[in-house]
Amino acid sequence: MSRSRQEIQDWIVARVSALTGVPTAEIAVHKPLLRCGLDSVAVVALASDLETWLGYRFQENPLDEYPTIEALAGFLAEQVAGEARNNS
């Protein structure tokens, strides 16, 4: 199933909020995700949950190239849509 950039972004914000206790309104999507108060265990949990939710397996750490929630959501929306097209 393909997900929109906005849907992915909203999901990441909600999950970061749940992992950190920071209200969703205070999570800046244009700032580096790792500045949201996530420790290394939370980052792994976030990645695992995101893979499960999207049904998409990361080949490498996308945070290296897409460090913000906004950029990561855009990248993942493209990847998931491309995978869905390839599997059709």
N, C-alpha and C positions, 0 to 999 in steps of 0.2 A: 504494500500500500504506500502510495506517495503522500508525503506530508508537505505543506507549504512552509516557506521560510518563517512566516509569522507564527504558525502553529508550533514549529520546532523551537523558535525563540521563546515563546510563552512557556513551553514545557520546561526548557532549561532554566528559565527564571524561577519557575515554581519549584523545581527540584533543588536549585541552589538555595532558595529560601528555606526549604524543608531541612536541608543539610546544615545550614548555618544559623538558622533562627532569625536571619535578617528579613524584614518585611519585603515583599516583592516590589513594592513601590520604591524602595531604596536601592535596588540592584540596578546598576547602570550597565546597559547592554553594550555601550560603546567603549567601556573601559576593560582592561585585561581581566579575564575570568578569574585568574589566580589571585587577584586583589580583592575578591569577594569574601575572603575569610575561609576558603577551603584548605584543609590540610591534605597531605598526600593520600591518605586513606579515603577521604571524601571525594577527591578527584577520580580515584579508581572506581569508587561506587557510582559516581555520576556517569562515567564512561560506560560502565557495565549496564547501568539502567537505561542509558540512552541507546546503546546497541540493541538491547532487548525491545525497547519501545519502538524503535525504528525498523527492527528486523534487518539491520545492516551491521556488518562486521568491519571495524576499523582496521585498515592495513598497517597504519602507523599512527602515532599520536597527532591528531589534527590540531591540537592546541599550539604546536610549534609554529605552524603557518597561519593559523586562524585563532589568535589569542583572545578575541572578544566574543561575547555571546552573539552579537550581531553578525560578525564574520563567520563564526562557526555554524550558526543556523543557516546562513546563505550557502555555505559550502555543503553542508549535509543535505539541504533540500535538493541541490543539484545532483549530488551523488545518489541519493535515494531515487530521484526521478530517472536518472540514467540507468540505474540497475533495474528499475521497473520496466523501462523500455526494452532493455536487453533480454529480460525474462519473458517478454510477451510473445 
